[in-house]
């Protein structure tokens, strides 16, 4: 495959932009394709079959646009569909997971809080992650319904968003957590607010940089890394209203971008 072919990235909405930003920083020469599947957000309260169907559909779209590798920028989708996609499609697939290993190594109190979607908290994949890395510390799982919707609306510092963050973070602090895993790619968009509420003594951990590093390793192993001395580009699609998506993605990406509508067959 041509090393100048793009990398496909998708999420249920805007959360995966945090992963995309880490990829852009680590791999400035790569072309990036991003799908915000906001019409179907949040994935966290959908059935396993629903999430698998959307993941399959979006992967087909990205491969039809020439993607040489795929990044699942959604913890919920990793839990529900990563194994299915890897067994179905021929390209390398990198999937995000809550950074529990790093959090366990980081905690000094022995108490780790994990903010996750409901689907992730109930998944067999997450249970295996807990079994593997959570044996020697107290891991407190906190499902956080409502946060994804606030981020999708661009409500990063509003009173309702603050109230939700308070509701989910305070119990973790009361239990002695000094490390909190942001177990959805949406949640790093709220890092300033979560950090303000949690305080400077609490470490917040997400997976963006780790995913970008893993992507580089996989591309190198498959001889797919683009080594041309050029600045990569980004293309954005959404399954929802393009005007709203363009406004929110531009806000979160930090610069004005053009967002296209997914074709009807992929909605």
C-alpha atoms as one frame of an Amber mdcrd trajectory, in Angstrom:
protein
   0.000   0.000   0.000   1.103   3.562  -0.737   2.692   5.092   2.380   1.041
   8.415   1.523  -2.407   6.839   1.967  -4.411   8.358   4.831  -5.157   7.106
   8.329  -8.832   6.725   9.222 -10.105   7.701  12.678 -13.657   7.561  13.997
 -15.643   8.132  17.157 -19.283   8.488  18.135 -18.765  12.225  17.900 -16.267
  14.833  18.981 -14.395  12.833  21.625 -11.955  11.257  19.212 -10.621  14.688
  18.345  -8.464  14.390  21.462  -6.866  11.297  19.917  -6.639  12.966  16.509
  -4.762  15.888  18.078  -2.240  13.495  19.624  -1.814  11.714  16.276  -1.283
  14.994  14.465   1.389  16.015  16.979   3.181  12.657  16.756   2.794  12.170
  12.992   2.706  15.624  11.388   3.249  14.294   7.874   0.280  11.896   7.782
  -3.045  12.551   6.057  -5.908  12.073   8.524  -9.577  11.239   7.894 -11.981
  11.747  10.804 -15.631  10.780  11.221 -17.732  12.272  14.012 -20.736   9.935
  14.150 -22.711  12.448  16.185 -26.134  11.471  14.851 -25.667   8.204  16.746
 -23.985   9.625  19.859 -23.537   8.648  22.541 -22.519   5.052  21.817 -22.332
   4.519  25.561 -26.061   3.913  25.950 -26.518   1.865  22.749 -26.694  -1.916
  22.456 -23.637  -3.999  21.584 -25.127  -4.865  18.201 -25.873  -1.214  17.419
 -22.306  -0.104  18.138 -20.901  -2.996  16.104 -23.091  -2.074  13.126 -21.981
   1.562  13.212 -18.317   0.591  13.599 -18.554  -1.735  10.600 -20.271   0.932
   8.484 -17.773   3.682   9.314 -14.815   1.370   8.739 -16.127   0.549   5.258
 -16.380   4.261   4.479 -12.812   4.965   5.600 -11.413   2.011   3.665 -13.293
   3.144   0.546 -11.424   6.434   0.975  -8.104   4.618   0.954  -7.236   4.363
   4.656  -4.048   2.368   5.246  -4.760   1.988   8.959  -7.667   2.599  11.293
  -7.871   4.100  14.770 -10.942   3.395  16.894 -10.990   6.616  18.927 -13.736
   5.410  21.239 -13.400   3.301  24.382 -16.985   2.133  23.982 -16.366   0.957
  20.413 -13.140  -0.760  21.406 -15.071  -2.727  24.017 -17.903  -3.583  21.641
 -16.330  -3.998  18.218 -12.506  -4.014  18.073 -12.220  -7.792  17.828 -14.967
  -7.925  15.189 -13.322  -5.255  13.025  -9.908  -6.876  13.261 -11.320 -10.206
  12.137 -13.226  -8.596   9.245 -10.949  -5.986   7.673  -7.360  -6.374   6.340
  -5.763  -3.143   7.595  -3.995  -2.553  10.930  -6.506  -1.406  13.567  -5.433
   0.474  16.693  -7.976   0.739  19.488  -8.099   2.938  22.576  -8.647   1.576
  26.068  -8.831   3.280  29.462  -5.249   3.884  30.662  -5.583   1.730  33.751
  -2.024   0.376  33.646  -0.553   3.883  33.730  -2.951   4.944  36.488  -2.028
   1.982  38.689   1.639   2.876  38.288   0.908   6.520  39.085  -1.247   6.306
  42.233   0.307   6.907  45.629  -2.843   6.399  47.714  -3.665   3.081  46.061
  -7.050   4.403  44.949  -7.784   4.978  41.253 -11.000   6.446  39.913 -12.166
   5.652  36.385 -14.741   7.793  34.555 -16.347   5.690  31.819 -19.473   5.304
  29.740 -22.056   2.761  30.861 -21.269   0.361  27.989 -17.539   0.417  28.717
 -18.133  -0.225  32.415 -20.206  -3.333  31.604 -17.999  -4.766  28.851 -16.036
  -8.003  29.063 -13.001  -6.215  27.620 -13.002  -3.676  30.458 -13.488  -6.471
  33.001 -10.391  -8.162  31.580  -8.480  -4.885  31.846  -9.457  -4.628  35.520
  -8.474  -8.227  36.101  -5.089  -7.644  34.506  -4.086  -4.326  36.066  -6.432
  -3.613  38.969  -5.569  -6.338  41.444  -3.190  -4.411  43.704  -5.128  -1.148
  44.032  -8.671  -0.046  44.778 -10.243   0.821  41.418 -13.509   2.758  41.631
 -15.596   2.663  38.455 -17.784   5.719  37.879 -20.132   5.623  34.881 -20.763
   9.198  33.742 -23.951   9.442  31.671 -24.648  12.890  30.282 -21.080  14.131
  29.879 -20.764  13.050  26.256 -23.931  14.935  25.346 -22.617  18.112  26.985
 -19.372  17.907  25.037 -21.199  17.198  21.767 -23.138  20.421  22.372 -19.935
  22.374  22.990 -20.942  22.931  26.632 -17.488  22.613  28.175 -17.818  25.093
  31.054 -21.575  25.540  31.506 -23.316  25.176  34.863 -25.054  21.886  33.909
 -21.713  20.412  32.796 -20.048  21.516  36.027 -22.870  19.951  38.030 -22.400
  16.608  36.247 -18.632  16.660  36.746 -19.115  17.465  40.430 -21.572  14.569
  40.769 -19.164  12.056  39.237 -15.812  13.280  40.547 -16.630  14.115  44.189
 -17.290  10.479  45.213 -13.925   9.463  43.761 -12.167  12.163  45.768 -14.058
  11.190  48.923 -12.856   7.619  48.464  -9.242   8.809  48.378  -8.510   8.665
  44.657  -5.382  10.590  43.705  -5.500   9.427  40.086  -8.486   9.596  37.749
  -8.620   7.867  34.373 -10.557   9.764  31.712 -12.018   6.573  30.251 -13.769
   8.143  27.281 -12.022  10.061  24.531 -14.657  12.760  25.049 -13.644  13.461
  28.626 -10.242  15.129  27.963 -12.206  18.013  26.448 -13.310  18.628  30.055
  -9.802  18.311  31.508  -9.618  21.969  32.689 -12.977  21.668  34.477 -12.237
  18.229  35.951  -8.805  19.421  37.080 -10.323  22.487  38.732 -12.805  20.358
  40.678 -10.375  17.542  41.514  -7.550  19.850  42.559  -3.833  19.961  41.755
  -2.975  16.870  43.798  -5.032  14.596  41.543  -3.486  13.221  38.350  -5.722
  12.959  35.284  -4.793  10.321  32.723  -6.054   9.761  29.173  -4.833   7.634
  26.280  -4.230  10.046  23.377  -0.423  10.054  23.448  -0.230   6.294  24.028
  -2.504   5.625  21.047  -0.448   7.920  18.813   2.757   6.144  19.862   1.217
   2.736  19.209   0.002   3.904  15.807   3.546   4.975  14.877   4.935   1.583
  15.962   2.315  -0.279  13.929   2.881   1.843  10.820   6.633   1.293  11.082
   6.173  -2.456  11.544   3.986  -2.629   8.410   6.265  -0.238   6.471   3.367
   2.192   6.105   4.860   5.259   7.787   4.803   8.320   5.544   8.342   9.718
   5.563   7.782  12.508   3.055   8.776  15.942   4.457   5.307  17.413   3.981
   2.613  18.729   6.300  -0.293  16.327   6.535  -3.913  17.305   5.991  -7.185
  16.578   7.774 -10.631  15.793   6.360 -13.739  15.707   8.540 -17.143  14.071
   8.083 -20.226  13.940  10.281 -23.452  11.968  10.328 -25.294  14.908  11.895
 -25.928  18.526  10.909 -22.813  19.815   9.145 -23.198  23.428  10.284 -23.365
  22.432  13.948 -20.562  19.887  13.540 -18.344  22.444  11.829 -18.887  24.890
  14.670 -18.103  22.376  17.425 -15.203  20.644  15.646 -13.610  24.018  14.852
 -13.977  24.980  18.532 -12.403  21.759  19.789  -9.762  21.461  17.048  -8.663
  25.030  17.643  -8.981  26.310  14.098 -11.683  26.639  11.463 -12.289  23.421
   9.510 -14.599  22.223   6.747 -16.919  19.344   7.665 -18.643  17.185   5.054
 -21.830  15.140   5.360 -21.461  11.378   5.280 -23.191   9.906   2.206 -26.652
   8.480   2.793 -25.509   4.866   2.578 -23.315   5.412   5.638 -25.796   7.326
   7.806
